[in-house]
């Protein structure tokens, strides 16, 4: 599986979880479990340098940024801080429907 294939599969799932979390339909712990599963799977791709020759797409940048937000900030911080809440919302929307990359969204591969 290439890095692009990985992101094409995982990004919509993360966006779905992010939106469900913001709408109080999913517990933050579920996102954390998903995040660790993603990082474990990513390890198999990142250990094969031939799979990492592609440049990061905008979707991949947003994906890694969103994953970082869920790792770095607690659930109550994301929900309680309007800026972070809006950023998570915008990242999920971008992954789902496209448009312009959200401002201040800098994602890099782990």
C-alpha positions as CSV (number, residue, x, y, z in Angstrom):
1,X,0.0,0.0,0.0
2,X,1.4,3.4,-0.9
3,X,1.3,6.5,1.4
4,X,-1.4,8.0,-0.9
5,X,-3.6,4.9,-0.7
6,X,-3.2,4.9,3.1
7,X,-4.3,8.5,3.4
8,X,-7.2,7.9,0.9
9,X,-8.5,5.2,3.2
10,X,-7.8,6.7,6.6
11,X,-8.6,10.4,6.1
12,X,-12.3,10.0,5.6
13,X,-12.5,7.8,8.7
14,X,-10.7,10.4,10.8
15,X,-13.0,13.1,9.5
16,X,-16.0,11.0,10.3
17,X,-14.7,10.4,13.9
18,X,-13.8,14.1,14.3
19,X,-17.3,15.3,13.3
20,X,-19.0,12.6,15.5
21,X,-16.8,13.8,18.4
22,X,-17.7,17.4,17.9
23,X,-21.4,16.5,17.8
24,X,-21.1,14.5,21.0
25,X,-21.8,11.2,19.2
26,X,-18.4,9.7,19.9
27,X,-16.2,9.6,23.0
28,X,-12.8,11.1,22.8
29,X,-11.2,7.8,23.9
30,X,-12.5,6.2,20.6
31,X,-10.5,8.8,18.6
32,X,-7.4,8.1,20.7
33,X,-7.7,4.4,20.0
34,X,-8.2,5.1,16.3
35,X,-5.2,7.4,16.3
36,X,-2.9,4.7,17.8
37,X,-4.2,2.1,15.3
38,X,-3.4,4.6,12.4
39,X,0.1,5.2,13.7
40,X,0.7,1.5,14.1
41,X,-0.4,0.8,10.5
42,X,1.6,3.8,9.3
43,X,4.7,2.2,10.8
44,X,4.6,-0.5,8.1
45,X,4.5,2.1,5.3
46,X,7.2,4.3,6.8
47,X,9.5,1.4,7.3
48,X,9.5,1.0,3.5
49,X,11.3,4.0,2.0
50,X,10.0,3.1,-1.5
51,X,6.5,3.9,-0.3
52,X,7.4,7.4,0.8
53,X,8.6,8.8,-2.5
54,X,5.3,10.7,-3.1
55,X,5.0,14.3,-2.0
56,X,2.4,15.1,0.6
57,X,-1.0,16.0,-0.9
58,X,-3.1,18.7,0.8
59,X,-5.4,16.0,2.1
60,X,-2.4,14.2,3.7
61,X,-1.2,17.5,5.3
62,X,-4.7,18.1,6.7
63,X,-5.0,14.5,7.9
64,X,-1.7,14.6,9.8
65,X,-2.6,18.0,11.3
66,X,-6.0,16.8,12.4
67,X,-4.4,13.7,14.0
68,X,-1.9,15.9,15.7
69,X,-4.7,18.0,17.1
70,X,-6.4,15.0,18.6
71,X,-3.1,13.8,20.1
72,X,-1.9,17.2,21.4
73,X,-5.2,18.6,22.8
74,X,-7.5,17.0,25.2
75,X,-11.1,16.4,24.2
76,X,-12.5,19.0,26.6
77,X,-9.9,21.5,25.3
78,X,-10.9,21.0,21.7
79,X,-14.6,21.3,22.6
80,X,-14.1,24.3,24.9
81,X,-11.8,26.4,22.8
82,X,-13.7,27.9,19.9
83,X,-10.6,28.3,17.7
84,X,-9.6,24.6,18.1
85,X,-13.1,23.4,17.7
86,X,-13.4,25.4,14.4
87,X,-10.1,24.2,13.2
88,X,-11.1,20.5,13.8
89,X,-14.4,21.2,12.1
90,X,-12.7,22.9,9.1
91,X,-10.2,20.1,8.7
92,X,-13.0,17.4,8.8
93,X,-14.9,19.4,6.2
94,X,-11.9,19.8,3.9
95,X,-11.2,16.0,4.0
96,X,-14.9,15.3,3.3
97,X,-15.8,17.9,0.7
98,X,-12.5,19.6,-0.4
99,X,-12.2,23.3,-1.0
100,X,-9.5,25.5,0.4
101,X,-7.0,24.0,2.9
102,X,-7.8,25.4,6.3
103,X,-5.6,28.2,7.6
104,X,-2.9,27.4,10.0
105,X,-3.0,23.8,9.0
106,X,0.5,22.4,8.8
107,X,0.7,18.7,8.7
108,X,3.8,16.6,8.3
109,X,4.4,12.8,8.3
110,X,5.5,11.3,11.6
